[in-house]
Amino acid sequence: MPLLQIVYISTARTECTPVQLEAILASSIRHNKQNGITGLLVYLKGTFMQVIEGEEPAMRETYGRIKADTRHYNLLNLIETPLVSREFPSWHMALRTAKASAIPRNPQLLALVAGALDAERLKATPSDALSILSYFAES
Ligand SMILES: Cc1cc2nc3c(=O)[nH]c(=O)nc-3n(C[C@H](O)[C@H](O)[C@H](O)COP(=O)(O)O)c2cc1C
């Protein structure tokens, strides 16, 4: 069965507390274990960026569930591509956040914040989205 990768960016309904983020993560992991989905979720200053990877039917179901969640809105697909092998195989979901004070010194964080403000531009350069996610995966 072919693998699919989806990357999107979205806006949190309200700025999330650590407890709220942990709740999203816990239910994501529970669902993703059942569905063979792996990926990474980044949260910074009211913006989410997430990569999910898995087999197509499970991906459609999962992305439907994510889109239906009212804790975020303005979902914009940045990448939707078939994969030969997973690029984010390590976690059924992991959460990474960063302090806003780290932004000015860090090109990946700057790109994420700029992308949130100008998501269409990030959509035009999807490799920027992957480099942001890879940066967080390694941090
Ligand atoms: C930013 C964000 C990321 C999410 N990521 C996932 C995910 O990776 N997998 C998933 O099944 N649901 C994901 N969801 C949806 C919810 O975590 C959850 O599955 C949904 O609200 C249903 O939760 P419940 O079955 O615990 O009631 C996400 C939601 C948000 C807001």
PDBQT file of the ligand as one rigid body, heavy atoms in Angstrom, charges set to zero:
ROOT
HETATM    1  C1  LIG A 201      -3.136  20.577  16.090  1.00  0.00    +0.000 C 
HETATM    2  C2  LIG A 201      -3.863  19.270  16.091  1.00  0.00    +0.000 A 
HETATM    3  C3  LIG A 201      -3.217  18.105  15.718  1.00  0.00    +0.000 A 
HETATM    4  C4  LIG A 201      -3.897  16.889  15.676  1.00  0.00    +0.000 A 
HETATM    5  N1  LIG A 201      -3.249  15.759  15.283  1.00  0.00    +0.000 NA
HETATM    6  C5  LIG A 201      -3.914  14.589  15.220  1.00  0.00    +0.000 A 
HETATM    7  C6  LIG A 201      -3.255  13.405  14.785  1.00  0.00    +0.000 A 
HETATM    8  O1  LIG A 201      -2.053  13.386  14.494  1.00  0.00    +0.000 OA
HETATM    9  N2  LIG A 201      -3.996  12.271  14.690  1.00  0.00    +0.000 N 
HETATM   10  C7  LIG A 201      -5.327  12.219  15.007  1.00  0.00    +0.000 A 
HETATM   11  O2  LIG A 201      -5.929  11.161  14.906  1.00  0.00    +0.000 OA
HETATM   12  N3  LIG A 201      -5.968  13.334  15.449  1.00  0.00    +0.000 NA
HETATM   13  C8  LIG A 201      -5.288  14.505  15.546  1.00  0.00    +0.000 A 
HETATM   14  N4  LIG A 201      -5.934  15.627  15.981  1.00  0.00    +0.000 N 
HETATM   15  C9  LIG A 201      -7.345  15.525  16.373  1.00  0.00    +0.000 C 
HETATM   16  C10 LIG A 201      -7.536  15.357  17.863  1.00  0.00    +0.000 C 
HETATM   17  O3  LIG A 201      -6.339  15.198  18.574  1.00  0.00    +0.000 OA
HETATM   18  C11 LIG A 201      -8.458  14.184  18.235  1.00  0.00    +0.000 C 
HETATM   19  O4  LIG A 201      -8.138  13.061  17.491  1.00  0.00    +0.000 OA
HETATM   20  C12 LIG A 201      -9.902  14.524  18.024  1.00  0.00    +0.000 C 
HETATM   21  O5  LIG A 201     -10.202  15.747  18.675  1.00  0.00    +0.000 OA
HETATM   22  C13 LIG A 201     -10.789  13.397  18.607  1.00  0.00    +0.000 C 
HETATM   23  O6  LIG A 201     -10.353  13.137  19.893  1.00  0.00    +0.000 OA
HETATM   24  P1  LIG A 201     -10.980  11.981  20.810  1.00  0.00    +0.000 P 
HETATM   25  O7  LIG A 201     -11.099  10.745  19.973  1.00  0.00    +0.000 OA
HETATM   26  O8  LIG A 201      -9.965  11.827  21.927  1.00  0.00    +0.000 OA
HETATM   27  O9  LIG A 201     -12.305  12.507  21.269  1.00  0.00    +0.000 OA
HETATM   28  C14 LIG A 201      -5.269  16.841  16.044  1.00  0.00    +0.000 A 
HETATM   29  C15 LIG A 201      -5.909  18.015  16.439  1.00  0.00    +0.000 A 
HETATM   30  C16 LIG A 201      -5.228  19.224  16.476  1.00  0.00    +0.000 A 
HETATM   31  C17 LIG A 201      -5.935  20.477  16.922  1.00  0.00    +0.000 C 
ENDROOT
TORSDOF 0
